[in-house]
Amino acid sequence: MTDARADQYACTESVLDITPDAAVVSNLGVASYVLASVSDSERARNFYQWGSMGVTTAVGLGLAISTDEPVTVLDGDGSLLMSLGTLTTVARYDPDNLTVVVWANDVYGTTGGQSLQASQTDFAGIAENSGLDAVTVRNTEAFADAYRDATESASVTVIVCHVDPVDPDARPPFDFPYIARRARDSLSTDTM
Amino acid sequence: MTWSKDAAEALADAGVDLIAYLPDSKMDALIDEVVDDSRFETVLVSREEEAIGVLVGAWVGGDRGALLCQSSGLANTFNAIGSLSVPARVPFLGAVTRRGNLGEFNIAQVPAGYNMDKLLDDVGVRNSVVTDSEDLRETVALAGETAFSTQSPYVVLLEQTVTGRKSEATE
């Protein structure tokens, strides 16, 4: 095991560069704050979560089933740890337009940076044993390559990306119904 | 018609596209109806909280979602309902077999089951209890209509007088 870690900001920028049209479902807290940091504030297809820790990947699954557009989940390791069973559900339906990124920073970053105490846990291994393709990456270039491959794959890939903890200043809109409605409108009215 | 056929028609009347569910002995009849019905996409979840996420995603993708589960499972959804469905104003229609009331033999079903209507009220989710199968189809269809037009979740609790009793208390 190496200590190398990717930069979550640069990796999130890669997501937007590689899949500019993707609907992005971001976990509450740090994943959403980083997405807000690197996105145009008008980016309608960012479905930021303000709550429901542990449910982010499930939101992405429902969205991927209901739209033909690419869907990317930006989950956190703490959130995924809360709902590992969701990986089995994702494997059962395996929508070809879904990619799941797990930012593995080993801490509960939004609540003060407390340790997950999960260093023995192999999240990619859990995803694979749930029936999914999975890969672990530890630097920004490897992430971009893995993400490009994942979005071109007909199966769901879980990318576990080890990152340093960060504490962004940016915030998504506080108007939660607006976030959901804006994302919905952008997916239903776009003609591209 | 059986209660389960009535309920499936009501879900279709309400324009439901996607149904997320977890099995229950009483709910099986309705689940069997909907999984074989081409009007619905169905998603079996591993925990009911997941279903709320799936239904929220489906709404953002342009679909109308429904949840089928038992009242104990609905208790698993409360953080997702309270911190996603309600504050983001994302609707779903719930049809939930309610345990814990008349005829209940299992004390473990009582605290969340018997009190589920009050728990839903407290988290801000409107709800109705159906005790007579005559009322089922209209109640579920109207619940769907108000859920999707007001963009807020609505749950219909189905009593064992509708779905049939689980009779295990022998003495």
Interface residues (C-beta under 8 A of the other chain):
Chain A: A23 V25 F47 Q49 W50 G51 S52 M53 G54 V55 T56 T57 A58 V59 G60 L61 G62 L63 A64 I65 S66 T67 S83 G85 T86 T88 T89 R92 Y93 F176 P177 I179 A180 R181 A183 R184 L187 S188
Chain B: D17 L18 A20 E41 V43 L44 V45 S46 R47 E49 E50 A51 I52 G53 V54 L55 V56 G57 A58 W59 V60 G61 G62 D63 G65 N79 A80 G82 S83 L84 P87 A88 R89 V90 Q151
